[in-house]
Amino acid sequence: MELPSDVHPRVEDPRTEHARYWRSSGLPGTELLTARFVTTSFARHTHPTYVFGVITGGVEEYSHGRGLARVGPGGLAVVAPDEVHTGHAGVPEGWSYRVFYPSSEVVTGIARELGLRGTPAFSESGIDAPGAARALADAHLAAERGDRLTASSLTRRGLAMLLRSHGREPVPDPVRRTARPEVERARRILTEHLVAPPTLEELAARVGMGPFALSRAFRAAHGLPPHAYLNQVRVQRARELLAAGRRSGEVAAEVGFADQSHLTRHFRRHLGVPPGSYQRALLAS
């Protein structure tokens, strides 16, 4: 797929990275990102939203729940809510992309209009869908320019095209469906004790399992071991507080990180930008 001329990456220093998150009033329930990454590597993490990334240059490579994806220019990187995935450059020059993070409600609403039931899933993660990719790239540019009508119209069009070509009704995950109640209790304890969580041994004792058995069952159910899941929840809570205008130092303490540098380290591993940059761009939009 040939992308619009103003979507092609500029010629720049091969080591240069940039990233900006923002919100558009024309796309409620959706954050957007435009970025170029070269050496940045994302740890295993999840998002509470869908992820639709149009690759505009280079190659992104990432693992996800169904394998390994490698997506080049004009391709779509698609990740479902709460799907554990990574992210890194697939070529030395890195990759650039324009990303939508729409809520489940936004995508489900479009799917319902198309006759799909439930929260939609996708048949693949790295997707070749030129028409949908072009519509979404144009929508992203329109949002950046402040053209709310075009952005909202083309986003719905692009997502509808993608749902028609690669969407499917969700198939129950047998691992998650049979997750032990002890694991759910452990998850609730972690989310309720971000600042002073129990040790693995203490957590296991509280839910009536052995530490090794709990860690294995927790990872099977949620894709991450308990300590990594806890940091994921902390980062997500930090995003919410930063978006509300709270200062980074206060946020770090409130979500359970040792200090601001600890927050910054995990924030960059999950989002590719430090919390201050994320907050400034988001509030400015």
C-alpha positions in Angstrom: 0.0 0.0 0.0 1.4 3.4 -0.9 0.7 5.8 2.0 -0.1 9.5 1.5 3.0 11.6 0.8 2.9 13.4 4.2 2.8 10.1 6.0 6.1 8.9 4.7 8.9 9.3 7.3 11.3 12.2 6.9 14.9 11.6 6.2 16.5 12.1 9.6 19.4 11.0 11.8 19.1 7.1 12.0 19.5 7.4 15.8 16.6 9.9 16.3 13.6 8.8 18.2 10.4 10.7 18.9 7.0 10.0 20.3 3.9 11.9 21.2 0.6 10.8 22.7 -2.5 13.0 22.5 -6.2 13.0 22.5 -8.5 14.3 19.8 -11.9 15.7 20.7 -13.2 14.2 17.4 -12.3 10.7 18.6 -13.8 10.2 22.1 -12.5 7.3 24.1 -9.3 7.1 22.0 -5.7 8.1 22.6 -3.3 8.5 19.6 0.4 8.1 19.2 2.8 9.2 16.5 6.3 7.8 17.0 9.6 6.6 15.6 11.6 4.1 17.6 15.0 2.7 16.9 16.6 1.3 20.1 13.4 1.4 22.3 12.2 -2.0 23.2 8.9 -2.6 25.0 8.7 -5.1 27.8 5.8 -7.6 27.9 2.8 -5.5 28.7 -0.9 -5.0 27.9 -3.3 -2.1 27.2 -6.9 -1.8 28.5 -7.8 -0.7 24.9 -7.4 -2.0 21.4 -4.2 -1.1 19.6 -4.3 -0.3 15.8 -0.9 0.8 14.5 -0.3 1.8 10.9 3.4 1.2 10.2 4.7 4.2 8.1 8.4 3.2 7.8 10.8 0.5 8.8 9.6 -2.7 10.5 8.1 -3.4 13.9 8.5 -6.9 15.4 6.6 -8.0 18.4 5.5 -11.2 20.2 1.8 -11.6 21.2 -0.5 -14.2 22.5 -0.6 -16.1 19.2 3.0 -15.9 18.1 5.4 -13.4 16.5 4.4 -10.6 14.1 6.7 -8.6 11.8 5.0 -5.6 10.2 6.4 -3.2 7.6 5.2 -0.1 5.8 1.5 -0.1 5.1 0.8 -3.0 7.4 -1.3 -2.9 10.6 -0.2 -4.0 14.0 -3.4 -5.0 15.8 -3.5 -6.0 19.5 -6.6 -6.8 21.6 -7.4 -5.4 25.0 -5.3 -7.1 27.8 -3.3 -9.1 25.2 0.3 -9.4 26.4 2.7 -8.2 23.7 6.2 -6.7 23.3 7.7 -4.4 20.7 11.1 -3.7 19.1 12.7 -2.8 15.8 12.8 -5.4 13.2 15.4 -3.6 11.1 18.4 -1.5 12.2 16.7 1.8 11.2 13.8 1.1 13.5 10.2 1.8 12.7 7.7 4.6 12.6 3.9 4.4 13.1 0.7 6.1 13.8 -1.3 4.4 16.5 -4.9 4.5 17.7 -5.9 3.2 21.2 -9.7 3.1 21.1 -11.7 1.8 24.0 -13.5 -1.5 23.8 -16.8 0.4 23.7 -15.8 2.3 20.6 -14.7 -0.8 18.6 -17.7 -2.9 19.9 -20.1 -0.2 18.9 -18.8 -0.3 15.3 -18.9 -4.1 15.3 -22.5 -4.1 16.4 -23.4 -1.8 13.5 -21.9 -4.5 11.2 -23.8 -7.3 12.9 -20.9 -8.8 15.0 -21.8 -9.8 18.5 -19.8 -9.4 21.6 -16.4 -7.8 21.9 -14.7 -8.3 18.5 -11.5 -10.2 18.0 -9.2 -10.4 15.0 -8.0 -13.3 13.0 -4.4 -12.0 12.9 -2.2 -9.5 14.6 0.1 -8.3 11.8 -2.5 -7.5 9.2 -2.2 -6.6 5.5 -5.4 -4.6 4.7 -4.4 -1.7 2.4 -7.7 0.0 2.3 -8.2 0.0 6.0 -4.6 1.1 6.6 -4.9 4.0 4.2 -8.2 5.2 5.8 -6.7 5.0 9.3 -3.5 6.8 8.3 -5.6 9.6 6.8 -7.8 9.7 9.9 -4.7 10.0 12.1 -3.4 12.9 10.0 -6.7 14.6 10.1 -6.8 14.3 13.9 -3.4 15.8 14.1 -4.5 18.8 12.0 -7.7 19.3 14.1 -10.1 18.2 11.4 -12.6 16.5 13.7 -15.2 15.5 11.2 -12.7 13.9 8.8 -10.9 12.2 11.6 -14.0 10.6 13.1 -15.4 9.6 9.7 -12.3 8.0 8.4 -11.5 6.2 11.7 -14.9 4.6 11.7 -14.5 3.7 8.0 -11.1 2.2 8.5 -12.1 0.2 11.6 -15.3 -1.0 9.8 -13.2 -2.2 6.8 -10.8 -4.0 9.1 -13.6 -5.6 11.0 -15.2 -6.8 7.8 -12.0 -8.3 6.4 -10.3 -9.6 9.5 -12.8 -9.4 12.4 -14.5 -12.3 14.1 -16.7 -12.9 17.0 -14.7 -13.8 20.1 -13.9 -17.4 20.9 -13.8 -18.1 24.7 -10.2 -18.6 26.0 -10.3 -22.0 27.8 -7.4 -21.0 30.0 -9.1 -17.8 31.2 -12.5 -19.5 31.4 -11.2 -22.1 33.8 -8.9 -19.7 35.8 -9.0 -20.8 39.4 -10.9 -18.5 41.9 -7.7 -18.3 43.9 -6.0 -16.5 41.0 -8.8 -14.0 40.8 -8.5 -13.3 44.6 -4.8 -12.9 44.2 -5.4 -10.4 41.3 -7.8 -8.4 43.4 -5.3 -8.3 46.3 -2.6 -6.9 44.1 -4.8 -4.2 42.6 -6.0 -3.2 46.0 -2.4 -3.0 47.5 -0.4 -1.1 44.9 1.8 0.7 47.4 2.5 -2.2 49.8 1.9 -5.5 48.1 2.4 -8.8 49.8 5.3 -11.0 48.9 4.6 -14.0 46.6 4.7 -16.3 49.6 2.3 -14.1 51.6 0.0 -13.7 48.6 0.0 -17.5 48.0 -0.8 -18.1 51.7 -3.7 -15.7 51.6 -5.4 -17.5 48.7 -4.5 -21.0 49.8 -1.9 -22.0 47.1 1.8 -22.7 46.9 3.9 -19.9 45.6 5.1 -21.7 42.5 1.6 -23.0 41.7 0.1 -19.5 42.1 2.8 -17.9 39.9 2.3 -20.5 37.2 -1.6 -20.3 37.3 -1.5 -16.5 37.4 0.7 -16.3 34.3 -1.6 -18.8 32.5 -4.6 -16.7 33.3 -3.2 -13.2 32.8 -0.2 -13.6 30.6 2.2 -12.1 33.2 3.5 -13.3 36.6 2.2 -11.5 39.6 5.0 -8.9 40.0 4.9 -7.9 36.3 1.1 -7.7 36.4 1.4 -5.4 39.5 3.7 -3.0 37.6 1.4 -3.1 34.6 -1.5 -2.0 36.9 0.7 0.7 38.4 1.6 2.2 35.0 -2.0 2.2 33.9 -3.1 4.0 37.1 -0.2 6.4 36.7 -1.4 7.2 33.2 -4.9 8.1 34.6 -3.4 10.3 37.3 -1.0 12.1 34.9 -3.9 12.7 32.4 -5.8 14.3 35.3 -2.9 16.7 35.8 -1.2 15.2 38.9 2.5 15.8 39.3 4.9 12.9 38.5 6.5 12.8 42.0 3.1 12.5 43.6 1.9 9.9 41.1 5.0 7.7 41.7 4.3 7.5 45.4 0.5 7.0 45.0 0.8 4.0 42.7 3.6 2.3 44.6 6.8 3.1 42.8 9.8 3.8 45.0 10.4 7.3 43.5 10.0 9.3 40.3 12.9 7.6 38.5 11.4 4.2 39.3 8.1 5.4 37.7 10.0 6.8 34.7 11.8 3.5 34.1 8.7 1.4 34.0 6.7 4.1 32.1 9.2 4.1 29.3 9.3 0.3 29.1 5.5 0.2 28.6 4.9 3.4 26.6 8.2 4.5 25.1 8.1 8.0 26.6 8.8 9.4 30.1 5.8 10.4 32.2 6.4 14.1 31.9 6.4 14.1 28.1 3.3 12.0 28.1 1.5 14.3 30.4 2.5 17.6 28.6 1.4 16.3 25.2 -1.8 14.8 26.5 -2.8 18.0 28.5 -1.9 20.2 25.6 -4.3 18.4 23.3 
